Amino acid sequence: MGGRARGLKVAGLTMAGLLLLGVAAAGWVYWHLNDNITGVDINSALGDDRPARATPEPSVSASASAQATGALNILVLGSDSRSGEENEELGGGDSEGARSDTAMVVHLDAGRTGATVVSIPRDTLVTRPSCPLADGGSTREAYQVMFNTAYAVGGPVCAVKTVETLTGVRMDHYIEIDFSGFAKLVDALGGVTVTTDEDIDDEKSHLTLDAGTHHLDGTQALGLARTRYGISGGSDLARIELQQKLVKALLKQISDTDLLTDPAQLYDVADAVTGSLTTDTGLDSLGELMSLGQSLGGLAEDEVKTVTMPVVQAPSDANRVVADEPDASALWESLR
């Protein structure tokens, strides 16, 4: 064999080897990201005693695009349940137990022409229904208890059932993002830019900011999401206003970041997202999450509306709130 022929053979074998390595690496990345996601079978746990779906389930013959663009209601929770010690270092609660202090119902319009994000104050007094537990038992029904106790006593299943009892709206999906994972996501995106209307000095959230516009890293963004006592009023409603600003800022940062031109950053973002997620079994794979994300590709920032469930001070406790009727019911009716 001549030198040129041997050279071509070596080059061919080298290219084949690199191709195989590339395929293997891509396969490992997909497996790793897919394995990051924790799934909970909420539909099986809750059965059929639930509100009707906003959009009937598509038939087997329906196209993937039809399934991806029907109206959806998604319960999104922020929690410190997956890495309590790390969350404690970031200004969260202690490392024992599980808490969820952020709850949003995200309504996606059919055709993805718009979205409404409704925050539910954690201090809202609600009727917490009896919820099934993984060991076959169930929690007791409770009256006039704080909304966020549902997650504490029964996890994602009870959180979903309590929201559906409160709103009369079927939750098609459930997404829970761990707070420490949220901080990693913000860092992977290069931070977020947020404007605050007043000075913030909150020892509990470990955040100090002057009023004005700031580019926040992950730890600061998480501190902003948790800030309550360092702002005027010191209420959960004031904290929700900051969280809604943060949601908008995060959406803008994602929109402004061209991840497809930077594979390393794309991987960091995907790893941060999937590594911090617990979802229902309808979204617990990379393919299902990508399908949902792709359906949102044309949704502009100004097409996302953020509101808070109408509430008033609870008659029984000045530090708690209750749904303000009939305004609260009218809001939920608009999402059915």
Stockholm file with secondary structure:
# STOCKHOLM 1.0

chainA/1-336         MGGRARGLKVAGLTMAGLLLLGVAAAGWVYWHLNDNITGVDINSALGDDRPARATPEPSVSASASAQATGALNILVLGSDSRSGEENEELGGGDSEGARSDTAMVVHLDAGRTGATVVSIPRDTLVTRPSCPLADGGSTREAYQVMFNTAYAVGGPVCAVKTVETLTGVRMDHYIEIDFSGFAKLVDALGGVTVTTDEDIDDEKSHLTLDAGTHHLDGTQALGLARTRYGISGGSDLARIELQQKLVKALLKQISDTDLLTDPAQLYDVADAVTGSLTTDTGLDSLGELMSLGQSLGGLAEDEVKTVTMPVVQAPSDANRVVADEPDASALWESLR
#=GR chainA/1-336 SS CCHHHHHHHHHHHHHHHHHHHHHHHHHHHHHHHHHHCEEECHHHHHTTCSCCCSSCCCCTTSCHHHHHTSCEEEEEEEECCSCHHHHHHTTCCCSSSCCEEEEEEEEECGGGSCEEEEECCTTBEEEECCCBCTTSCBCCCEEEEETTHHHHHHHHHHHHHHHHHHHCCCCCEEEEEEHHHHHHHHHHTTCEEEEESSCEEETTTTEEECSEEEEECHHHHHHHHHCCTTSTTCCHHHHHHHHHHHHHHHHHHHHHCCGGGCHHHHHHHHHHHHHTEEEETTSCSHHHHHHHHHHTTTCCGGGEEEEECCEEEETTEEEEEEECTTHHHHHHHTTC
#=GC SS_cons         CCHHHHHHHHHHHHHHHHHHHHHHHHHHHHHHHHHHCEEECHHHHHTTCSCCCSSCCCCTTSCHHHHHTSCEEEEEEEECCSCHHHHHHTTCCCSSSCCEEEEEEEEECGGGSCEEEEECCTTBEEEECCCBCTTSCBCCCEEEEETTHHHHHHHHHHHHHHHHHHHCCCCCEEEEEEHHHHHHHHHHTTCEEEEESSCEEETTTTEEECSEEEEECHHHHHHHHHCCTTSTTCCHHHHHHHHHHHHHHHHHHHHHCCGGGCHHHHHHHHHHHHHTEEEETTSCSHHHHHHHHHHTTTCCGGGEEEEECCEEEETTEEEEEEECTTHHHHHHHTTC
//
